[in-house]
Every structure is written in structure tokens, then in C-alpha cells.
Amino acid sequence: MTETVLQPGTPPPEAAWGGSGALAPCTGNTGSEADYDRGMDEYLTAVIWAILPTVVVLGLLIFVLRSILRMDRNERRAYAKVEAEERRRRGLAPRDETAG
């Protein structure tokens, strides 16, 4: 098989693109209402399915962050309780909560 070198501005031979030399008419969406025969229900379903992954990931993120904050709060509370018990046992004054 020999390779044909084309000059600029010349159309390719029809064997290169399998056509008969004529281009097929465009059958794409022209924007008319007659081309869209689906109802609003399918549109809303598509929108919901498009948004659903984002909502699920957001829910998981909120759950994880809420759990982290709760664990931190409970750990600080337990640490303060242990520290207060140690200070009481050693006879020290209670920790001043207003001081940083």
C-alpha cells in the first residue's frame, strides 16, 4: 500500500475516510422542542443522580468532623477531670479556668 501525500487545500481521497465523497447531513440537536420528547421527571431524576454523590460525600465529611470534635471534647473533659483529681490529691489549688 502506498501512502499518498496531500497538498494543502486538497480534500482527502474517499478511501481515507470511507465515504462516497458527500458528507452526511447534520442530524444533531437543533434546539427545537420537537427534538426533546422526554418529560420533566427524567430531567429531575438526572439532576438528583448528578447531585447525589456530592451530598453523600458531604454527609460523610460532616459525620467524620463531628466525630473528631466530639472525641476531642470528651478527651479534654476526661483530662481535666484527671488533672483536677491529681491537684486535689496533692493539695494544690484548683486550676483557674479563666486563665488560658
SULVEN-V523982 format. One line per field, one symbol per residue. ss: DSSP state (H for helix, E for strand, C for the rest). phi: phi as a letter, one per 20 degrees, with the letter a starting at -180 (. if undefined). psi: psi as a letter, one per 40 degrees, with the letter a starting at -180 (. if undefined). Layout:
ss=???
phi=???
psi=???
//
This chain:
ss=CCCCCCCCCCCCCHHHHCCCCCCCCCCCCCCCHHHCCCCHHHHHHHHHHHHHHHHHHHHHHHHHHHHHHHHHHHHHHHHHHHHHHHHHHHCCCCCCCCCC
phi=.eeeeeegneffffffcmdeodefffdffenefffddeefffffffffffeggffffffffffffffffffffffffffffffffffffemefgfffeeg
psi=hihhhiihehiiidddeeieeiiiiheiheeidddheiiddddddddddddddddddddddddddddddddddddddddddddddddddefiiihhddh.
//
